[in-house]
């Protein structure tokens, strides 16, 4: 059969549906089902108010993901700069008409829907960095001046997110940008130069942090110093995880969660509640599922034949990994509490939709992994 005809069939609607990684979609559905179980328990054994909304949001997100998967990745590449520009504009809009919650101004109302622009900014940043580095020659990658514009592209959303203030998301955004830089071929010693002043900058930044941010750091270093105040959340989280033992207390049998000792059990500390009810074995199984999703994204990046797709896939997989790492490390007391949800498990609409948007772009990379797109890494 003619190769051109084979190519046209492969990238027709039927061919694209065939190329979707349905095993990966199944993994996402299983993770969302774990979220339903956790939110059902968080509500005391009722689908309302968390679990039912979780299902509806995931169903919408799944349709969104599959729809984006069918869009040619080359078209998404052309939208990289507009998407980044819109995300930055929304971050600026937060300053003027944002919704304040828990001491921070992070949400804006759009048509009755609450949107957290910082989540969209990470997706926009990955796309625009991939567009910048796509097909760049190794000579240009070695030129420090060539790296200044993409560095500015990272610093703009990081600075705006810090101003909300949202330290946890700002750090994740910076690390996701750094991952794309590394995958694009930036030499390791340049990362070392950037990282060298961080300890000194952190010491200065500590002085200008908000009171609650300093309290989180102080609590991380010594949670027992204020067991009924700033240290309460992490102490209760550790108690709940320890109480779960090897096999857990059983579904709907967790005492810390159901007696309301565990704070924010439907969002930030949902892993703790699952750990109490399903124990060490259940926690490890969930971590294994999350890692499979991360590794699946990395495999999609490796299998892609063009640089833009590889960078986008790696950036989105890294973003998901940072969500998982920060949330689980936070509830275990390994890092300061930062208010980062567990993706597709925690309650929350904005985070879920943006995560599924990212997975849609990731799936588009995989579906169009073999498109004819010159990847000579010559001059842009």
VOGU-421927 format. One record per residue (C-alpha): residue number from 0; residue in three letters; x, y, z. Coordinates in steps of 0.25 Angstrom, whole numbers, plus 2048, in hexadecimal, padded with zeros to 3 digits. Example, Ala and Ser with C-alpha at 12.3 -4.5 7.8 and 13.67 -1.06 7.14 Angstrom:
REM residues 2
+-----+------+------+-------+-----+
|  nr | rest | east | north |  up |
+-----+------+------+-------+-----+
|   0 |  ALA |  831 |   7EE | 81F |
|   1 |  SER |  837 |   7FC | 81D |
+-----+------+------+-------+-----+
//
This chain:
REM residues 380
+-----+------+------+-------+-----+
|  nr | rest | east | north |  up |
+-----+------+------+-------+-----+
|   0 |  UNK |  800 |   800 | 800 |
|   1 |  UNK |  805 |   80E | 7FD |
|   2 |  UNK |  80C |   814 | 809 |
|   3 |  UNK |  805 |   821 | 807 |
|   4 |  UNK |  7F7 |   81A | 808 |
|   5 |  UNK |  7FC |   813 | 815 |
|   6 |  UNK |  800 |   820 | 81B |
|   7 |  UNK |  7F3 |   827 | 818 |
|   8 |  UNK |  7EB |   81B | 81E |
|   9 |  UNK |  7F4 |   81C | 82A |
|  10 |  UNK |  7F1 |   82A | 82D |
|  11 |  UNK |  7E2 |   82A | 829 |
|  12 |  UNK |  7D8 |   829 | 834 |
|  13 |  UNK |  7D7 |   81A | 835 |
|  14 |  UNK |  7E6 |   819 | 834 |
|  15 |  UNK |  7E8 |   824 | 83F |
|  16 |  UNK |  7DE |   81C | 848 |
|  17 |  UNK |  7E5 |   80F | 846 |
|  18 |  UNK |  7F2 |   816 | 84A |
|  19 |  UNK |  7ED |   81B | 857 |
|  20 |  UNK |  7F4 |   814 | 863 |
|  21 |  UNK |  7E7 |   80E | 869 |
|  22 |  UNK |  7EF |   807 | 873 |
|  23 |  UNK |  7F4 |   815 | 878 |
|  24 |  UNK |  7E5 |   81A | 878 |
|  25 |  UNK |  7E2 |   80E | 880 |
|  26 |  UNK |  7ED |   811 | 88B |
|  27 |  UNK |  7E7 |   81F | 88C |
|  28 |  UNK |  7D9 |   81A | 88E |
|  29 |  UNK |  7DE |   810 | 899 |
|  30 |  UNK |  7E4 |   81C | 8A0 |
|  31 |  UNK |  7D8 |   824 | 89F |
|  32 |  UNK |  7D0 |   818 | 8A4 |
|  33 |  UNK |  7DA |   818 | 8B0 |
|  34 |  UNK |  7D6 |   827 | 8B2 |
|  35 |  UNK |  7C7 |   824 | 8B2 |
|  36 |  UNK |  7C9 |   81A | 8BD |
|  37 |  UNK |  7D2 |   823 | 8C5 |
|  38 |  UNK |  7C8 |   82F | 8C4 |
|  39 |  UNK |  7BC |   826 | 8C7 |
|  40 |  UNK |  7C3 |   822 | 8D4 |
|  41 |  UNK |  7C7 |   831 | 8D6 |
|  42 |  UNK |  7B8 |   834 | 8D6 |
|  43 |  UNK |  7B5 |   82A | 8E1 |
|  44 |  UNK |  7B0 |   81F | 8D7 |
|  45 |  UNK |  7A8 |   828 | 8CD |
|  46 |  UNK |  7AA |   82C | 8BF |
|  47 |  UNK |  7A6 |   83A | 8C3 |
|  48 |  UNK |  7AC |   845 | 8C2 |
|  49 |  UNK |  7BA |   840 | 8BD |
|  50 |  UNK |  7B9 |   832 | 8B6 |
|  51 |  UNK |  7AE |   835 | 8AC |
|  52 |  UNK |  7B4 |   842 | 8A8 |
|  53 |  UNK |  7C1 |   83B | 8A6 |
|  54 |  UNK |  7BB |   831 | 89C |
|  55 |  UNK |  7B5 |   83C | 894 |
|  56 |  UNK |  7C2 |   844 | 893 |
|  57 |  UNK |  7CA |   838 | 88F |
|  58 |  UNK |  7BF |   834 | 885 |
|  59 |  UNK |  7C0 |   842 | 87F |
|  60 |  UNK |  7D0 |   842 | 880 |
|  61 |  UNK |  7D0 |   834 | 879 |
|  62 |  UNK |  7C8 |   83A | 86D |
|  63 |  UNK |  7D1 |   846 | 86D |
|  64 |  UNK |  7DE |   83D | 86D |
|  65 |  UNK |  7D9 |   834 | 862 |
|  66 |  UNK |  7D5 |   840 | 859 |
|  67 |  UNK |  7E2 |   847 | 85B |
|  68 |  UNK |  7E9 |   839 | 858 |
|  69 |  UNK |  7E3 |   83A | 84A |
|  70 |  UNK |  7E9 |   848 | 847 |
|  71 |  UNK |  7F5 |   848 | 83F |
|  72 |  UNK |  801 |   84B | 848 |
|  73 |  UNK |  807 |   854 | 83D |
|  74 |  UNK |  7FA |   85D | 83E |
|  75 |  UNK |  7FC |   85D | 84E |
|  76 |  UNK |  80A |   861 | 84B |
|  77 |  UNK |  805 |   86D | 844 |
|  78 |  UNK |  7FC |   871 | 850 |
|  79 |  UNK |  808 |   870 | 85A |
|  80 |  UNK |  80A |   87F | 85A |
|  81 |  UNK |  7FC |   883 | 85B |
|  82 |  UNK |  7F9 |   879 | 866 |
|  83 |  UNK |  805 |   87E | 86E |
|  84 |  UNK |  800 |   88C | 86C |
|  85 |  UNK |  7F2 |   88A | 870 |
|  86 |  UNK |  7F7 |   882 | 87D |
|  87 |  UNK |  800 |   88E | 881 |
|  88 |  UNK |  7F5 |   898 | 87E |
|  89 |  UNK |  7EC |   890 | 887 |
|  90 |  UNK |  7F7 |   890 | 892 |
|  91 |  UNK |  7F7 |   89F | 891 |
|  92 |  UNK |  7E8 |   89F | 892 |
|  93 |  UNK |  7E8 |   898 | 89F |
|  94 |  UNK |  7EF |   8A4 | 8A5 |
|  95 |  UNK |  7E3 |   8AD | 8A1 |
|  96 |  UNK |  7D7 |   8A5 | 8A2 |
|  97 |  UNK |  7DC |   898 | 8A9 |
|  98 |  UNK |  7D4 |   890 | 8B3 |
|  99 |  UNK |  7DB |   88F | 8C1 |
| 100 |  UNK |  7DB |   882 | 8C8 |
| 101 |  UNK |  7E3 |   87E | 8D4 |
| 102 |  UNK |  7EB |   88B | 8D4 |
| 103 |  UNK |  7EF |   88A | 8C6 |
| 104 |  UNK |  7E9 |   890 | 8B9 |
| 105 |  UNK |  7EA |   884 | 8AF |
| 106 |  UNK |  7DD |   883 | 8A8 |
| 107 |  UNK |  7D5 |   88B | 89E |
| 108 |  UNK |  7C6 |   889 | 89A |
| 109 |  UNK |  7C4 |   887 | 88B |
| 110 |  UNK |  7B5 |   884 | 887 |
| 111 |  UNK |  7B2 |   87F | 895 |
| 112 |  UNK |  7BE |   875 | 895 |
| 113 |  UNK |  7C9 |   877 | 89F |
| 114 |  UNK |  7D7 |   876 | 897 |
| 115 |  UNK |  7E5 |   875 | 89D |
| 116 |  UNK |  7ED |   87C | 893 |
| 117 |  UNK |  7FA |   876 | 899 |
| 118 |  UNK |  7F6 |   868 | 895 |
| 119 |  UNK |  7F4 |   86C | 886 |
| 120 |  UNK |  801 |   874 | 887 |
| 121 |  UNK |  809 |   867 | 888 |
| 122 |  UNK |  803 |   861 | 87C |
| 123 |  UNK |  806 |   86E | 874 |
| 124 |  UNK |  814 |   86F | 879 |
| 125 |  UNK |  817 |   861 | 874 |
| 126 |  UNK |  811 |   863 | 867 |
| 127 |  UNK |  819 |   870 | 864 |
| 128 |  UNK |  826 |   86B | 869 |
| 129 |  UNK |  824 |   85F | 860 |
| 130 |  UNK |  821 |   868 | 855 |
| 131 |  UNK |  82E |   870 | 858 |
| 132 |  UNK |  837 |   865 | 859 |
| 133 |  UNK |  831 |   85D | 84D |
| 134 |  UNK |  83C |   85B | 842 |
| 135 |  UNK |  846 |   864 | 849 |
| 136 |  UNK |  854 |   860 | 845 |
| 137 |  UNK |  85E |   85B | 850 |
| 138 |  UNK |  866 |   868 | 84D |
| 139 |  UNK |  85B |   871 | 851 |
| 140 |  UNK |  858 |   868 | 85D |
| 141 |  UNK |  866 |   86B | 862 |
| 142 |  UNK |  865 |   87A | 860 |
| 143 |  UNK |  860 |   880 | 86E |
| 144 |  UNK |  859 |   88C | 866 |
| 145 |  UNK |  850 |   882 | 85F |
| 146 |  UNK |  84B |   87D | 86D |
| 147 |  UNK |  848 |   88B | 873 |
| 148 |  UNK |  83A |   88C | 86C |
| 149 |  UNK |  835 |   87E | 870 |
| 150 |  UNK |  83A |   881 | 87E |
| 151 |  UNK |  832 |   88E | 87E |
| 152 |  UNK |  826 |   886 | 879 |
| 153 |  UNK |  828 |   87D | 886 |
| 154 |  UNK |  82A |   889 | 890 |
| 155 |  UNK |  81D |   891 | 88B |
| 156 |  UNK |  813 |   886 | 890 |
| 157 |  UNK |  81B |   882 | 89C |
| 158 |  UNK |  81C |   891 | 8A0 |
| 159 |  UNK |  80D |   893 | 89E |
| 160 |  UNK |  80A |   886 | 8A6 |
| 161 |  UNK |  813 |   88A | 8B1 |
| 162 |  UNK |  80B |   897 | 8B2 |
| 163 |  UNK |  7FE |   890 | 8B5 |
| 164 |  UNK |  804 |   88B | 8BE |
| 165 |  UNK |  806 |   87C | 8BA |
| 166 |  UNK |  814 |   877 | 8BD |
| 167 |  UNK |  811 |   868 | 8BB |
| 168 |  UNK |  80C |   86A | 8AD |
| 169 |  UNK |  817 |   874 | 8A9 |
| 170 |  UNK |  821 |   86B | 8AD |
| 171 |  UNK |  81B |   860 | 8A5 |
| 172 |  UNK |  819 |   869 | 899 |
| 173 |  UNK |  828 |   86C | 89A |
| 174 |  UNK |  82C |   85D | 89B |
| 175 |  UNK |  823 |   85A | 88F |
| 176 |  UNK |  82A |   864 | 887 |
| 177 |  UNK |  838 |   85F | 88B |
| 178 |  UNK |  834 |   851 | 887 |
| 179 |  UNK |  831 |   856 | 879 |
| 180 |  UNK |  83E |   85E | 879 |
| 181 |  UNK |  846 |   851 | 87D |
| 182 |  UNK |  83F |   848 | 873 |
| 183 |  UNK |  842 |   853 | 868 |
| 184 |  UNK |  850 |   851 | 86A |
| 185 |  UNK |  855 |   85C | 873 |
| 186 |  UNK |  862 |   859 | 87A |
| 187 |  UNK |  861 |   854 | 888 |
| 188 |  UNK |  86C |   85F | 88D |
| 189 |  UNK |  862 |   86A | 889 |
| 190 |  UNK |  858 |   864 | 893 |
| 191 |  UNK |  863 |   864 | 89D |
| 192 |  UNK |  865 |   873 | 89B |
| 193 |  UNK |  857 |   876 | 89C |
| 194 |  UNK |  855 |   86D | 8A9 |
| 195 |  UNK |  862 |   873 | 8B0 |
| 196 |  UNK |  85B |   880 | 8B5 |
| 197 |  UNK |  84E |   879 | 8B9 |
| 198 |  UNK |  852 |   876 | 8C8 |
| 199 |  UNK |  856 |   885 | 8CA |
| 200 |  UNK |  849 |   88A | 8C2 |
| 201 |  UNK |  841 |   881 | 8CB |
| 202 |  UNK |  846 |   887 | 8D7 |
| 203 |  UNK |  843 |   895 | 8D3 |
| 204 |  UNK |  835 |   890 | 8CD |
| 205 |  UNK |  832 |   88A | 8DB |
| 206 |  UNK |  832 |   898 | 8E1 |
| 207 |  UNK |  827 |   89D | 8D7 |
| 208 |  UNK |  81E |   891 | 8D7 |
| 209 |  UNK |  810 |   892 | 8DC |
| 210 |  UNK |  80E |   88E | 8EB |
| 211 |  UNK |  807 |   881 | 8E7 |
| 212 |  UNK |  812 |   87D | 8DD |
| 213 |  UNK |  81D |   87F | 8E8 |
| 214 |  UNK |  814 |   877 | 8F2 |
| 215 |  UNK |  813 |   86C | 8E8 |
| 216 |  UNK |  822 |   86B | 8E7 |
| 217 |  UNK |  824 |   86C | 8F6 |
| 218 |  UNK |  81A |   861 | 8F8 |
| 219 |  UNK |  821 |   858 | 8EE |
| 220 |  UNK |  82E |   85A | 8F6 |
| 221 |  UNK |  827 |   858 | 904 |
| 222 |  UNK |  818 |   854 | 903 |
| 223 |  UNK |  817 |   851 | 912 |
| 224 |  UNK |  81A |   85F | 916 |
| 225 |  UNK |  80C |   863 | 913 |
| 226 |  UNK |  804 |   856 | 913 |
| 227 |  UNK |  7F6 |   85D | 914 |
| 228 |  UNK |  7F9 |   868 | 90A |
| 229 |  UNK |  802 |   868 | 8FE |
| 230 |  UNK |  807 |   85A | 901 |
| 231 |  UNK |  7F9 |   854 | 902 |
| 232 |  UNK |  7F7 |   850 | 8F4 |
| 233 |  UNK |  804 |   848 | 8F2 |
| 234 |  UNK |  804 |   842 | 900 |
| 235 |  UNK |  7F6 |   83C | 8FD |
| 236 |  UNK |  7FA |   838 | 8EF |
| 237 |  UNK |  806 |   830 | 8F5 |
| 238 |  UNK |  7FC |   82A | 900 |
| 239 |  UNK |  7F2 |   825 | 8F5 |
| 240 |  UNK |  7FD |   81F | 8EC |
| 241 |  UNK |  803 |   818 | 8F8 |
| 242 |  UNK |  7F5 |   813 | 8FD |
| 243 |  UNK |  7F3 |   80C | 8EF |
| 244 |  UNK |  7FE |   802 | 8F2 |
| 245 |  UNK |  801 |   7F7 | 8E7 |
| 246 |  UNK |  7F2 |   7F5 | 8E2 |
| 247 |  UNK |  7EA |   801 | 8E7 |
| 248 |  UNK |  7DE |   802 | 8F0 |
| 249 |  UNK |  7D5 |   7FF | 8E4 |
| 250 |  UNK |  7CC |   807 | 8DB |
| 251 |  UNK |  7C4 |   812 | 8E3 |
| 252 |  UNK |  7CB |   80D | 8F0 |
| 253 |  UNK |  7D5 |   818 | 8F1 |
| 254 |  UNK |  7D4 |   81F | 8FE |
| 255 |  UNK |  7DD |   82B | 8FC |
| 256 |  UNK |  7D6 |   82F | 8EF |
| 257 |  UNK |  7C7 |   82C | 8F3 |
| 258 |  UNK |  7C9 |   832 | 901 |
| 259 |  UNK |  7CE |   83F | 8FA |
| 260 |  UNK |  7DB |   83F | 900 |
| 261 |  UNK |  7E1 |   83F | 8F2 |
| 262 |  UNK |  7E0 |   84C | 8EB |
| 263 |  UNK |  7DD |   84E | 8DC |
| 264 |  UNK |  7DB |   83F | 8DB |
| 265 |  UNK |  7D4 |   841 | 8CD |
| 266 |  UNK |  7DF |   849 | 8C7 |
| 267 |  UNK |  7EE |   84B | 8CC |
| 268 |  UNK |  7EE |   83F | 8D6 |
| 269 |  UNK |  7E6 |   835 | 8CE |
| 270 |  UNK |  7F2 |   82C | 8CD |
| 271 |  UNK |  7F2 |   82B | 8DC |
| 272 |  UNK |  7E4 |   827 | 8DD |
| 273 |  UNK |  7E6 |   81C | 8D3 |
| 274 |  UNK |  7F2 |   818 | 8DB |
| 275 |  UNK |  7EB |   817 | 8E8 |
| 276 |  UNK |  7DF |   80E | 8E1 |
| 277 |  UNK |  7E8 |   806 | 8D8 |
| 278 |  UNK |  7F5 |   806 | 8DF |
| 279 |  UNK |  803 |   805 | 8DA |
| 280 |  UNK |  7FF |   7FB | 8CF |
| 281 |  UNK |  7F4 |   804 | 8CA |
| 282 |  UNK |  7FE |   810 | 8CA |
| 283 |  UNK |  809 |   809 | 8C2 |
| 284 |  UNK |  7FE |   803 | 8B8 |
| 285 |  UNK |  7FA |   812 | 8B6 |
| 286 |  UNK |  808 |   817 | 8B4 |
| 287 |  UNK |  80B |   80C | 8AB |
| 288 |  UNK |  7FF |   810 | 8A2 |
| 289 |  UNK |  803 |   81E | 8A2 |
| 290 |  UNK |  811 |   81A | 89E |
| 291 |  UNK |  80C |   812 | 893 |
| 292 |  UNK |  805 |   81E | 88D |
| 293 |  UNK |  812 |   826 | 88E |
| 294 |  UNK |  81A |   81B | 888 |
| 295 |  UNK |  80F |   81A | 87D |
| 296 |  UNK |  811 |   829 | 87A |
| 297 |  UNK |  820 |   827 | 879 |
| 298 |  UNK |  81F |   81B | 870 |
| 299 |  UNK |  816 |   824 | 866 |
| 300 |  UNK |  821 |   82E | 866 |
| 301 |  UNK |  82B |   824 | 863 |
| 302 |  UNK |  823 |   81E | 857 |
| 303 |  UNK |  820 |   82C | 851 |
| 304 |  UNK |  828 |   82E | 844 |
| 305 |  UNK |  828 |   83E | 845 |
| 306 |  UNK |  82F |   847 | 84F |
| 307 |  UNK |  823 |   84F | 852 |
| 308 |  UNK |  81A |   843 | 856 |
| 309 |  UNK |  825 |   83D | 85F |
| 310 |  UNK |  827 |   84A | 867 |
| 311 |  UNK |  818 |   84C | 868 |
| 312 |  UNK |  816 |   83E | 86D |
| 313 |  UNK |  821 |   83E | 877 |
| 314 |  UNK |  81D |   84C | 87C |
| 315 |  UNK |  80F |   847 | 87F |
| 316 |  UNK |  813 |   83A | 885 |
| 317 |  UNK |  81D |   842 | 88E |
| 318 |  UNK |  811 |   84B | 892 |
| 319 |  UNK |  809 |   83F | 896 |
| 320 |  UNK |  815 |   839 | 89E |
| 321 |  UNK |  817 |   846 | 8A5 |
| 322 |  UNK |  808 |   846 | 8A9 |
| 323 |  UNK |  809 |   838 | 8AF |
| 324 |  UNK |  817 |   83A | 8B6 |
| 325 |  UNK |  814 |   847 | 8BC |
| 326 |  UNK |  806 |   842 | 8C2 |
| 327 |  UNK |  80B |   835 | 8C7 |
| 328 |  UNK |  818 |   83B | 8CD |
| 329 |  UNK |  810 |   846 | 8D3 |
| 330 |  UNK |  806 |   83D | 8DB |
| 331 |  UNK |  811 |   834 | 8DF |
| 332 |  UNK |  819 |   840 | 8E5 |
| 333 |  UNK |  824 |   83F | 8DC |
| 334 |  UNK |  822 |   84E | 8D6 |
| 335 |  UNK |  81A |   85A | 8DB |
| 336 |  UNK |  80B |   859 | 8D9 |
| 337 |  UNK |  809 |   861 | 8CC |
| 338 |  UNK |  7FA |   85F | 8C8 |
| 339 |  UNK |  7FC |   856 | 8BC |
| 340 |  UNK |  7F1 |   84C | 8B9 |
| 341 |  UNK |  7F3 |   83D | 8B4 |
| 342 |  UNK |  7EF |   83D | 8A6 |
| 343 |  UNK |  7E2 |   836 | 8A2 |
| 344 |  UNK |  7E1 |   832 | 8B0 |
| 345 |  UNK |  7DF |   83F | 8B8 |
| 346 |  UNK |  7D2 |   847 | 8B7 |
| 347 |  UNK |  7D3 |   853 | 8AE |
| 348 |  UNK |  7CF |   857 | 8A0 |
| 349 |  UNK |  7D9 |   860 | 89B |
| 350 |  UNK |  7E5 |   857 | 89E |
| 351 |  UNK |  7DE |   84B | 898 |
| 352 |  UNK |  7DA |   852 | 88B |
| 353 |  UNK |  7E8 |   857 | 889 |
| 354 |  UNK |  7EE |   84A | 88C |
| 355 |  UNK |  7E5 |   843 | 882 |
| 356 |  UNK |  7E8 |   84E | 878 |
| 357 |  UNK |  7F7 |   84B | 879 |
| 358 |  UNK |  7F4 |   83C | 877 |
| 359 |  UNK |  7EC |   840 | 86B |
| 360 |  UNK |  7F9 |   847 | 865 |
| 361 |  UNK |  801 |   83B | 86A |
| 362 |  UNK |  7F8 |   831 | 862 |
| 363 |  UNK |  7F9 |   83A | 856 |
| 364 |  UNK |  808 |   839 | 856 |
| 365 |  UNK |  806 |   82A | 857 |
| 366 |  UNK |  7FC |   829 | 84C |
| 367 |  UNK |  804 |   832 | 843 |
| 368 |  UNK |  812 |   82C | 847 |
| 369 |  UNK |  815 |   829 | 839 |
| 370 |  UNK |  810 |   835 | 831 |
| 371 |  UNK |  81A |   83B | 827 |
| 372 |  UNK |  820 |   846 | 82E |
| 373 |  UNK |  82F |   849 | 82B |
| 374 |  UNK |  837 |   848 | 837 |
| 375 |  UNK |  845 |   84C | 832 |
| 376 |  UNK |  847 |   855 | 83E |
| 377 |  UNK |  84C |   860 | 835 |
| 378 |  UNK |  84A |   86F | 837 |
| 379 |  UNK |  83C |   873 | 83B |
+-----+------+------+-------+-----+
//
